[in-house]
Amino acid sequence: MTFYYREGCHLCEAFEEELQIQQKQRYFELERVDVDSLPELAERYGLRVPVLTYGDEVICESFLDPERLHAYVQ
């Protein structure tokens, strides 16, 4: 899974805190990517952060949905 975020984003910080709790309960690998690290990511996601994806599929945007996450972890 990939977690797209932006430094200084309060929604991103809250999302990541919840994500870390879920990661302790259910093991899954997570890559963190700052959307401002590459111009194409900044263009693709713009203000649509935080975003959690699996491959090309978006699992959650803005807020973590534990049920959707659980469905992907299984």
PyMOL Python script that loads the backbone (N, CA, C, O; Angstrom):
from pymol import cmd

cmd.read_pdbstr("""\
ATOM      1  N   MET A   1       0.840  -1.162   0.000  1.00  0.00           N
ATOM      2  CA  MET A   1       0.000   0.000   0.000  1.00  0.00           C
ATOM      3  C   MET A   1       0.888   1.229   0.000  1.00  0.00           C
ATOM      4  O   MET A   1       2.017   1.211   0.491  1.00  0.00           O
ATOM      5  N   THR A   2       0.347   2.289  -0.563  1.00  0.00           N
ATOM      6  CA  THR A   2       1.081   3.542  -0.620  1.00  0.00           C
ATOM      7  C   THR A   2       0.248   4.639   0.015  1.00  0.00           C
ATOM      8  O   THR A   2      -0.935   4.797  -0.286  1.00  0.00           O
ATOM      9  N   PHE A   3       0.879   5.387   0.889  1.00  0.00           N
ATOM     10  CA  PHE A   3       0.241   6.505   1.578  1.00  0.00           C
ATOM     11  C   PHE A   3       0.816   7.799   1.011  1.00  0.00           C
ATOM     12  O   PHE A   3       1.987   8.116   1.221  1.00  0.00           O
ATOM     13  N   TYR A   4      -0.020   8.539   0.294  1.00  0.00           N
ATOM     14  CA  TYR A   4       0.381   9.824  -0.270  1.00  0.00           C
ATOM     15  C   TYR A   4      -0.034  10.927   0.697  1.00  0.00           C
ATOM     16  O   TYR A   4      -1.183  10.987   1.136  1.00  0.00           O
ATOM     17  N   TYR A   5       0.914  11.791   1.016  1.00  0.00           N
ATOM     18  CA  TYR A   5       0.670  12.833   2.013  1.00  0.00           C
ATOM     19  C   TYR A   5       1.418  14.102   1.610  1.00  0.00           C
ATOM     20  O   TYR A   5       2.170  14.129   0.636  1.00  0.00           O
ATOM     21  N   ARG A   6       1.186  15.130   2.380  1.00  0.00           N
ATOM     22  CA  ARG A   6       1.898  16.394   2.193  1.00  0.00           C
ATOM     23  C   ARG A   6       2.364  16.855   3.573  1.00  0.00           C
ATOM     24  O   ARG A   6       1.596  16.819   4.534  1.00  0.00           O
ATOM     25  N   GLU A   7       3.608  17.284   3.667  1.00  0.00           N
ATOM     26  CA  GLU A   7       4.144  17.804   4.922  1.00  0.00           C
ATOM     27  C   GLU A   7       3.310  18.999   5.377  1.00  0.00           C
ATOM     28  O   GLU A   7       2.936  19.850   4.570  1.00  0.00           O
ATOM     29  N   GLY A   8       3.023  19.053   6.677  1.00  0.00           N
ATOM     30  CA  GLY A   8       2.279  20.169   7.242  1.00  0.00           C
ATOM     31  C   GLY A   8       0.777  20.076   7.070  1.00  0.00           C
ATOM     32  O   GLY A   8       0.058  21.004   7.440  1.00  0.00           O
ATOM     33  N   CYS A   9       0.288  18.982   6.520  1.00  0.00           N
ATOM     34  CA  CYS A   9      -1.155  18.783   6.296  1.00  0.00           C
ATOM     35  C   CYS A   9      -1.757  18.120   7.538  1.00  0.00           C
ATOM     36  O   CYS A   9      -1.396  16.996   7.885  1.00  0.00           O
ATOM     37  N   HIS A  10      -2.673  18.824   8.201  1.00  0.00           N
ATOM     38  CA  HIS A  10      -3.258  18.264   9.428  1.00  0.00           C
ATOM     39  C   HIS A  10      -4.108  17.025   9.153  1.00  0.00           C
ATOM     40  O   HIS A  10      -4.146  16.116   9.983  1.00  0.00           O
ATOM     41  N   LEU A  11      -4.788  16.968   8.012  1.00  0.00           N
ATOM     42  CA  LEU A  11      -5.552  15.767   7.661  1.00  0.00           C
ATOM     43  C   LEU A  11      -4.610  14.580   7.451  1.00  0.00           C
ATOM     44  O   LEU A  11      -4.915  13.454   7.844  1.00  0.00           O
ATOM     45  N   CYS A  12      -3.469  14.848   6.829  1.00  0.00           N
ATOM     46  CA  CYS A  12      -2.484  13.790   6.586  1.00  0.00           C
ATOM     47  C   CYS A  12      -1.946  13.241   7.894  1.00  0.00           C
ATOM     48  O   CYS A  12      -1.784  12.031   8.052  1.00  0.00           O
ATOM     49  N   GLU A  13      -1.669  14.142   8.831  1.00  0.00           N
ATOM     50  CA  GLU A  13      -1.138  13.718  10.129  1.00  0.00           C
ATOM     51  C   GLU A  13      -2.144  12.849  10.880  1.00  0.00           C
ATOM     52  O   GLU A  13      -1.775  11.819  11.444  1.00  0.00           O
ATOM     53  N   ALA A  14      -3.407  13.259  10.890  1.00  0.00           N
ATOM     54  CA  ALA A  14      -4.446  12.483  11.572  1.00  0.00           C
ATOM     55  C   ALA A  14      -4.646  11.130  10.884  1.00  0.00           C
ATOM     56  O   ALA A  14      -4.781  10.105  11.553  1.00  0.00           O
ATOM     57  N   PHE A  15      -4.663  11.128   9.558  1.00  0.00           N
ATOM     58  CA  PHE A  15      -4.821   9.900   8.772  1.00  0.00           C
ATOM     59  C   PHE A  15      -3.682   8.945   9.102  1.00  0.00           C
ATOM     60  O   PHE A  15      -3.906   7.755   9.323  1.00  0.00           O
ATOM     61  N   GLU A  16      -2.453   9.472   9.136  1.00  0.00           N
ATOM     62  CA  GLU A  16      -1.303   8.610   9.387  1.00  0.00           C
ATOM     63  C   GLU A  16      -1.321   8.041  10.804  1.00  0.00           C
ATOM     64  O   GLU A  16      -0.925   6.894  11.009  1.00  0.00           O
ATOM     65  N   GLU A  17      -1.765   8.810  11.766  1.00  0.00           N
ATOM     66  CA  GLU A  17      -1.877   8.293  13.135  1.00  0.00           C
ATOM     67  C   GLU A  17      -2.827   7.106  13.182  1.00  0.00           C
ATOM     68  O   GLU A  17      -2.513   6.078  13.783  1.00  0.00           O
ATOM     69  N   GLU A  18      -3.982   7.242  12.554  1.00  0.00           N
ATOM     70  CA  GLU A  18      -4.950   6.140  12.495  1.00  0.00           C
ATOM     71  C   GLU A  18      -4.373   4.952  11.723  1.00  0.00           C
ATOM     72  O   GLU A  18      -4.577   3.798  12.098  1.00  0.00           O
ATOM     73  N   LEU A  19      -3.666   5.246  10.662  1.00  0.00           N
ATOM     74  CA  LEU A  19      -3.064   4.193   9.836  1.00  0.00           C
ATOM     75  C   LEU A  19      -2.032   3.400  10.636  1.00  0.00           C
ATOM     76  O   LEU A  19      -1.952   2.179  10.506  1.00  0.00           O
ATOM     77  N   GLN A  20      -1.253   4.080  11.452  1.00  0.00           N
ATOM     78  CA  GLN A  20      -0.261   3.397  12.275  1.00  0.00           C
ATOM     79  C   GLN A  20      -0.927   2.481  13.303  1.00  0.00           C
ATOM     80  O   GLN A  20      -0.422   1.394  13.583  1.00  0.00           O
ATOM     81  N   ILE A  21      -2.041   2.909  13.858  1.00  0.00           N
ATOM     82  CA  ILE A  21      -2.798   2.053  14.786  1.00  0.00           C
ATOM     83  C   ILE A  21      -3.264   0.794  14.066  1.00  0.00           C
ATOM     84  O   ILE A  21      -3.130  -0.314  14.587  1.00  0.00           O
ATOM     85  N   GLN A  22      -3.810   0.969  12.869  1.00  0.00           N
ATOM     86  CA  GLN A  22      -4.287  -0.175  12.083  1.00  0.00           C
ATOM     87  C   GLN A  22      -3.129  -1.095  11.710  1.00  0.00           C
ATOM     88  O   GLN A  22      -3.281  -2.317  11.687  1.00  0.00           O
ATOM     89  N   GLN A  23      -1.976  -0.505  11.418  1.00  0.00           N
ATOM     90  CA  GLN A  23      -0.820  -1.312  11.007  1.00  0.00           C
ATOM     91  C   GLN A  23      -0.323  -2.176  12.161  1.00  0.00           C
ATOM     92  O   GLN A  23       0.186  -3.273  11.930  1.00  0.00           O
ATOM     93  N   LYS A  24      -0.461  -1.704  13.394  1.00  0.00           N
ATOM     94  CA  LYS A  24      -0.069  -2.509  14.557  1.00  0.00           C
ATOM     95  C   LYS A  24      -1.033  -3.662  14.784  1.00  0.00           C
ATOM     96  O   LYS A  24      -0.632  -4.719  15.273  1.00  0.00           O
ATOM     97  N   GLN A  25      -2.305  -3.471  14.434  1.00  0.00           N
ATOM     98  CA  GLN A  25      -3.321  -4.502  14.629  1.00  0.00           C
ATOM     99  C   GLN A  25      -3.299  -5.546  13.514  1.00  0.00           C
ATOM    100  O   GLN A  25      -3.547  -6.728  13.752  1.00  0.00           O
ATOM    101  N   ARG A  26      -3.002  -5.097  12.300  1.00  0.00           N
ATOM    102  CA  ARG A  26      -2.958  -5.983  11.137  1.00  0.00           C
ATOM    103  C   ARG A  26      -1.699  -5.647  10.368  1.00  0.00           C
ATOM    104  O   ARG A  26      -1.546  -4.527   9.883  1.00  0.00           O
ATOM    105  N   TYR A  27      -0.805  -6.599  10.254  1.00  0.00           N
ATOM    106  CA  TYR A  27       0.456  -6.296   9.580  1.00  0.00           C
ATOM    107  C   TYR A  27       0.226  -6.073   8.092  1.00  0.00           C
ATOM    108  O   TYR A  27      -0.411  -6.887   7.423  1.00  0.00           O
ATOM    109  N   PHE A  28       0.745  -4.973   7.586  1.00  0.00           N
ATOM    110  CA  PHE A  28       0.782  -4.725   6.149  1.00  0.00           C
ATOM    111  C   PHE A  28       1.925  -3.756   5.876  1.00  0.00           C
ATOM    112  O   PHE A  28       2.273  -2.927   6.716  1.00  0.00           O
ATOM    113  N   GLU A  29       2.495  -3.878   4.694  1.00  0.00           N
ATOM    114  CA  GLU A  29       3.590  -3.001   4.303  1.00  0.00           C
ATOM    115  C   GLU A  29       3.020  -1.696   3.796  1.00  0.00           C
ATOM    116  O   GLU A  29       1.959  -1.654   3.173  1.00  0.00           O
ATOM    117  N   LEU A  30       3.753  -0.627   4.079  1.00  0.00           N
ATOM    118  CA  LEU A  30       3.277   0.698   3.723  1.00  0.00           C
ATOM    119  C   LEU A  30       4.438   1.545   3.230  1.00  0.00           C
ATOM    120  O   LEU A  30       5.472   1.654   3.890  1.00  0.00           O
ATOM    121  N   GLU A  31       4.254   2.131   2.078  1.00  0.00           N
ATOM    122  CA  GLU A  31       5.225   3.078   1.542  1.00  0.00           C
ATOM    123  C   GLU A  31       4.646   4.478   1.716  1.00  0.00           C
ATOM    124  O   GLU A  31       3.497   4.725   1.350  1.00  0.00           O
ATOM    125  N   ARG A  32       5.429   5.386   2.269  1.00  0.00           N
ATOM    126  CA  ARG A  32       5.011   6.776   2.460  1.00  0.00           C
ATOM    127  C   ARG A  32       5.612   7.611   1.337  1.00  0.00           C
ATOM    128  O   ARG A  32       6.809   7.520   1.064  1.00  0.00           O
ATOM    129  N   VAL A  33       4.774   8.433   0.679  1.00  0.00           N
ATOM    130  CA  VAL A  33       5.253   9.264  -0.421  1.00  0.00           C
ATOM    131  C   VAL A  33       4.708  10.683  -0.255  1.00  0.00           C
ATOM    132  O   VAL A  33       3.497  10.901  -0.208  1.00  0.00           O
ATOM    133  N   ASP A  34       5.624  11.631  -0.168  1.00  0.00           N
ATOM    134  CA  ASP A  34       5.246  13.040  -0.109  1.00  0.00           C
ATOM    135  C   ASP A  34       4.901  13.480  -1.533  1.00  0.00           C
ATOM    136  O   ASP A  34       5.745  13.404  -2.426  1.00  0.00           O
ATOM    137  N   VAL A  35       3.680  13.934  -1.745  1.00  0.00           N
ATOM    138  CA  VAL A  35       3.253  14.295  -3.103  1.00  0.00           C
ATOM    139  C   VAL A  35       4.042  15.472  -3.662  1.00  0.00           C
ATOM    140  O   VAL A  35       4.070  15.675  -4.875  1.00  0.00           O
ATOM    141  N   ASP A  36       4.678  16.242  -2.800  1.00  0.00           N
ATOM    142  CA  ASP A  36       5.472  17.367  -3.274  1.00  0.00           C
ATOM    143  C   ASP A  36       6.890  16.963  -3.659  1.00  0.00           C
ATOM    144  O   ASP A  36       7.689  17.807  -4.066  1.00  0.00           O
ATOM    145  N   SER A  37       7.208  15.666  -3.533  1.00  0.00           N
ATOM    146  CA  SER A  37       8.554  15.194  -3.871  1.00  0.00           C
ATOM    147  C   SER A  37       8.765  15.112  -5.381  1.00  0.00           C
ATOM    148  O   SER A  37       9.900  15.169  -5.854  1.00  0.00           O
ATOM    149  N   LEU A  38       7.681  14.981  -6.134  1.00  0.00           N
ATOM    150  CA  LEU A  38       7.762  14.912  -7.595  1.00  0.00           C
ATOM    151  C   LEU A  38       6.649  15.769  -8.211  1.00  0.00           C
ATOM    152  O   LEU A  38       5.504  15.698  -7.766  1.00  0.00           O
ATOM    153  N   PRO A  39       6.966  16.567  -9.214  1.00  0.00           N
ATOM    154  CA  PRO A  39       5.948  17.424  -9.825  1.00  0.00           C
ATOM    155  C   PRO A  39       4.727  16.655 -10.343  1.00  0.00           C
ATOM    156  O   PRO A  39       3.600  17.139 -10.239  1.00  0.00           O
ATOM    157  N   GLU A  40       4.947  15.460 -10.900  1.00  0.00           N
ATOM    158  CA  GLU A  40       3.809  14.702 -11.435  1.00  0.00           C
ATOM    159  C   GLU A  40       2.870  14.228 -10.328  1.00  0.00           C
ATOM    160  O   GLU A  40       1.663  14.127 -10.546  1.00  0.00           O
ATOM    161  N   LEU A  41       3.411  13.937  -9.144  1.00  0.00           N
ATOM    162  CA  LEU A  41       2.551  13.552  -8.021  1.00  0.00           C
ATOM    163  C   LEU A  41       1.776  14.757  -7.506  1.00  0.00           C
ATOM    164  O   LEU A  41       0.590  14.651  -7.196  1.00  0.00           O
ATOM    165  N   ALA A  42       2.442  15.897  -7.415  1.00  0.00           N
ATOM    166  CA  ALA A  42       1.774  17.123  -6.966  1.00  0.00           C
ATOM    167  C   ALA A  42       0.643  17.469  -7.925  1.00  0.00           C
ATOM    168  O   ALA A  42      -0.420  17.918  -7.497  1.00  0.00           O
ATOM    169  N   GLU A  43       0.870  17.261  -9.231  1.00  0.00           N
ATOM    170  CA  GLU A  43      -0.161  17.542 -10.221  1.00  0.00           C
ATOM    171  C   GLU A  43      -1.310  16.530 -10.128  1.00  0.00           C
ATOM    172  O   GLU A  43      -2.479  16.905 -10.220  1.00  0.00           O
ATOM    173  N   ARG A  44      -0.976  15.255  -9.946  1.00  0.00           N
ATOM    174  CA  ARG A  44      -1.994  14.204  -9.887  1.00  0.00           C
ATOM    175  C   ARG A  44      -2.892  14.350  -8.657  1.00  0.00           C
ATOM    176  O   ARG A  44      -4.114  14.246  -8.756  1.00  0.00           O
ATOM    177  N   TYR A  45      -2.281  14.591  -7.510  1.00  0.00           N
ATOM    178  CA  TYR A  45      -3.050  14.616  -6.269  1.00  0.00           C
ATOM    179  C   TYR A  45      -3.460  16.009  -5.828  1.00  0.00           C
ATOM    180  O   TYR A  45      -4.470  16.161  -5.140  1.00  0.00           O
ATOM    181  N   GLY A  46      -2.702  17.032  -6.205  1.00  0.00           N
ATOM    182  CA  GLY A  46      -3.064  18.398  -5.842  1.00  0.00           C
ATOM    183  C   GLY A  46      -3.418  18.505  -4.371  1.00  0.00           C
ATOM    184  O   GLY A  46      -2.588  18.228  -3.505  1.00  0.00           O
ATOM    185  N   LEU A  47      -4.640  18.904  -4.090  1.00  0.00           N
ATOM    186  CA  LEU A  47      -5.115  19.026  -2.715  1.00  0.00           C
ATOM    187  C   LEU A  47      -5.822  17.762  -2.236  1.00  0.00           C
ATOM    188  O   LEU A  47      -6.363  17.739  -1.130  1.00  0.00           O
ATOM    189  N   ARG A  48      -5.825  16.711  -3.056  1.00  0.00           N
ATOM    190  CA  ARG A  48      -6.499  15.448  -2.708  1.00  0.00           C
ATOM    191  C   ARG A  48      -5.638  14.581  -1.801  1.00  0.00           C
ATOM    192  O   ARG A  48      -5.437  13.405  -2.106  1.00  0.00           O
ATOM    193  N   VAL A  49      -5.144  15.094  -0.745  1.00  0.00           N
ATOM    194  CA  VAL A  49      -4.361  14.297   0.188  1.00  0.00           C
ATOM    195  C   VAL A  49      -4.998  14.393   1.551  1.00  0.00           C
ATOM    196  O   VAL A  49      -5.630  15.401   1.867  1.00  0.00           O
ATOM    197  N   PRO A  50      -4.851  13.386   2.352  1.00  0.00           N
ATOM    198  CA  PRO A  50      -4.114  12.144   2.159  1.00  0.00           C
ATOM    199  C   PRO A  50      -4.886  11.142   1.301  1.00  0.00           C
ATOM    200  O   PRO A  50      -6.113  11.172   1.209  1.00  0.00           O
ATOM    201  N   VAL A  51      -4.109  10.255   0.678  1.00  0.00           N
ATOM    202  CA  VAL A  51      -4.683   9.198  -0.153  1.00  0.00           C
ATOM    203  C   VAL A  51      -3.942   7.902   0.156  1.00  0.00           C
ATOM    204  O   VAL A  51      -2.714   7.888   0.241  1.00  0.00           O
ATOM    205  N   LEU A  52      -4.685   6.826   0.322  1.00  0.00           N
ATOM    206  CA  LEU A  52      -4.112   5.501   0.514  1.00  0.00           C
ATOM    207  C   LEU A  52      -4.495   4.664  -0.693  1.00  0.00           C
ATOM    208  O   LEU A  52      -5.670   4.560  -1.044  1.00  0.00           O
ATOM    209  N   THR A  53      -3.482   4.062  -1.330  1.00  0.00           N
ATOM    210  CA  THR A  53      -3.741   3.257  -2.522  1.00  0.00           C
ATOM    211  C   THR A  53      -3.163   1.861  -2.385  1.00  0.00           C
ATOM    212  O   THR A  53      -2.273   1.602  -1.574  1.00  0.00           O
ATOM    213  N   TYR A  54      -3.697   0.979  -3.201  1.00  0.00           N
ATOM    214  CA  TYR A  54      -3.139  -0.357  -3.385  1.00  0.00           C
ATOM    215  C   TYR A  54      -3.018  -0.531  -4.887  1.00  0.00           C
ATOM    216  O   TYR A  54      -4.018  -0.689  -5.587  1.00  0.00           O
ATOM    217  N   GLY A  55      -1.791  -0.502  -5.377  1.00  0.00           N
ATOM    218  CA  GLY A  55      -1.607  -0.496  -6.825  1.00  0.00           C
ATOM    219  C   GLY A  55      -2.173   0.803  -7.371  1.00  0.00           C
ATOM    220  O   GLY A  55      -1.833   1.885  -6.894  1.00  0.00           O
ATOM    221  N   ASP A  56      -3.037   0.695  -8.369  1.00  0.00           N
ATOM    222  CA  ASP A  56      -3.658   1.875  -8.959  1.00  0.00           C
ATOM    223  C   ASP A  56      -5.011   2.200  -8.336  1.00  0.00           C
ATOM    224  O   ASP A  56      -5.653   3.176  -8.724  1.00  0.00           O
ATOM    225  N   GLU A  57      -5.443   1.399  -7.385  1.00  0.00           N
ATOM    226  CA  GLU A  57      -6.768   1.581  -6.796  1.00  0.00           C
ATOM    227  C   GLU A  57      -6.712   2.392  -5.510  1.00  0.00           C
ATOM    228  O   GLU A  57      -5.914   2.104  -4.618  1.00  0.00           O
ATOM    229  N   VAL A  58      -7.564   3.406  -5.422  1.00  0.00           N
ATOM    230  CA  VAL A  58      -7.645   4.231  -4.222  1.00  0.00           C
ATOM    231  C   VAL A  58      -8.485   3.494  -3.185  1.00  0.00           C
ATOM    232  O   VAL A  58      -9.616   3.089  -3.452  1.00  0.00           O
ATOM    233  N   ILE A  59      -7.907   3.329  -1.994  1.00  0.00           N
ATOM    234  CA  ILE A  59      -8.629   2.697  -0.890  1.00  0.00           C
ATOM    235  C   ILE A  59      -9.395   3.746  -0.101  1.00  0.00           C
ATOM    236  O   ILE A  59     -10.583   3.576   0.173  1.00  0.00           O
ATOM    237  N   CYS A  60      -8.717   4.830   0.264  1.00  0.00           N
ATOM    238  CA  CYS A  60      -9.329   5.896   1.059  1.00  0.00           C
ATOM    239  C   CYS A  60      -8.719   7.237   0.669  1.00  0.00           C
ATOM    240  O   CYS A  60      -7.554   7.319   0.282  1.00  0.00           O
ATOM    241  N   GLU A  61      -9.527   8.280   0.778  1.00  0.00           N
ATOM    242  CA  GLU A  61      -9.066   9.649   0.594  1.00  0.00           C
ATOM    243  C   GLU A  61      -9.566  10.481   1.763  1.00  0.00           C
ATOM    244  O   GLU A  61     -10.668  10.260   2.264  1.00  0.00           O
ATOM    245  N   SER A  62      -8.770  11.423   2.187  1.00  0.00           N
ATOM    246  CA  SER A  62      -9.103  12.387   3.241  1.00  0.00           C
ATOM    247  C   SER A  62      -9.162  11.764   4.630  1.00  0.00           C
ATOM    248  O   SER A  62      -8.526  12.268   5.556  1.00  0.00           O
ATOM    249  N   PHE A  63      -9.910  10.681   4.790  1.00  0.00           N
ATOM    250  CA  PHE A  63     -10.056  10.026   6.092  1.00  0.00           C
ATOM    251  C   PHE A  63      -9.885   8.525   5.923  1.00  0.00           C
ATOM    252  O   PHE A  63     -10.297   7.958   4.911  1.00  0.00           O
ATOM    253  N   LEU A  64      -9.288   7.893   6.897  1.00  0.00           N
ATOM    254  CA  LEU A  64      -9.094   6.452   6.845  1.00  0.00           C
ATOM    255  C   LEU A  64     -10.412   5.735   7.092  1.00  0.00           C
ATOM    256  O   LEU A  64     -11.126   6.027   8.051  1.00  0.00           O
ATOM    257  N   ASP A  65     -10.718   4.800   6.218  1.00  0.00           N
ATOM    258  CA  ASP A  65     -11.899   3.959   6.360  1.00  0.00           C
ATOM    259  C   ASP A  65     -11.403   2.574   6.783  1.00  0.00           C
ATOM    260  O   ASP A  65     -10.971   1.793   5.935  1.00  0.00           O
ATOM    261  N   PRO A  66     -11.459   2.259   8.085  1.00  0.00           N
ATOM    262  CA  PRO A  66     -10.911   0.981   8.571  1.00  0.00           C
ATOM    263  C   PRO A  66     -11.525  -0.244   7.895  1.00  0.00           C
ATOM    264  O   PRO A  66     -10.830  -1.240   7.690  1.00  0.00           O
ATOM    265  N   GLU A  67     -12.797  -0.193   7.549  1.00  0.00           N
ATOM    266  CA  GLU A  67     -13.439  -1.343   6.903  1.00  0.00           C
ATOM    267  C   GLU A  67     -12.864  -1.584   5.512  1.00  0.00           C
ATOM    268  O   GLU A  67     -12.590  -2.726   5.146  1.00  0.00           O
ATOM    269  N   ARG A  68     -12.681  -0.524   4.738  1.00  0.00           N
ATOM    270  CA  ARG A  68     -12.088  -0.689   3.395  1.00  0.00           C
ATOM    271  C   ARG A  68     -10.642  -1.163   3.507  1.00  0.00           C
ATOM    272  O   ARG A  68     -10.203  -2.020   2.739  1.00  0.00           O
ATOM    273  N   LEU A  69      -9.908  -0.604   4.464  1.00  0.00           N
ATOM    274  CA  LEU A  69      -8.532  -1.030   4.675  1.00  0.00           C
ATOM    275  C   LEU A  69      -8.497  -2.510   5.024  1.00  0.00           C
ATOM    276  O   LEU A  69      -7.697  -3.257   4.461  1.00  0.00           O
ATOM    277  N   HIS A  70      -9.342  -2.939   5.932  1.00  0.00           N
ATOM    278  CA  HIS A  70      -9.408  -4.337   6.358  1.00  0.00           C
ATOM    279  C   HIS A  70      -9.674  -5.252   5.167  1.00  0.00           C
ATOM    280  O   HIS A  70      -9.089  -6.331   5.077  1.00  0.00           O
ATOM    281  N   ALA A  71     -10.543  -4.838   4.257  1.00  0.00           N
ATOM    282  CA  ALA A  71     -10.862  -5.647   3.083  1.00  0.00           C
ATOM    283  C   ALA A  71      -9.614  -5.862   2.213  1.00  0.00           C
ATOM    284  O   ALA A  71      -9.467  -6.925   1.610  1.00  0.00           O
ATOM    285  N   TYR A  72      -8.726  -4.882   2.141  1.00  0.00           N
ATOM    286  CA  TYR A  72      -7.510  -5.015   1.335  1.00  0.00           C
ATOM    287  C   TYR A  72      -6.429  -5.803   2.057  1.00  0.00           C
ATOM    288  O   TYR A  72      -5.627  -6.487   1.420  1.00  0.00           O
ATOM    289  N   VAL A  73      -6.403  -5.713   3.371  1.00  0.00           N
ATOM    290  CA  VAL A  73      -5.371  -6.392   4.142  1.00  0.00           C
ATOM    291  C   VAL A  73      -5.578  -7.892   4.127  1.00  0.00           C
ATOM    292  O   VAL A  73      -4.606  -8.647   4.163  1.00  0.00           O
ATOM    293  N   GLN A  74      -6.813  -8.338   4.076  1.00  0.00           N
ATOM    294  CA  GLN A  74      -7.085  -9.780   4.080  1.00  0.00           C
ATOM    295  C   GLN A  74      -6.601 -10.398   2.847  1.00  0.00           C
ATOM    296  O   GLN A  74      -6.740 -11.607   2.667  1.00  0.00           O
TER     297      GLN A  74
END
""", "prot")
cmd.dss("prot")
cmd.show_as("cartoon", "prot")
cmd.util.cbc("prot")
cmd.orient("prot")
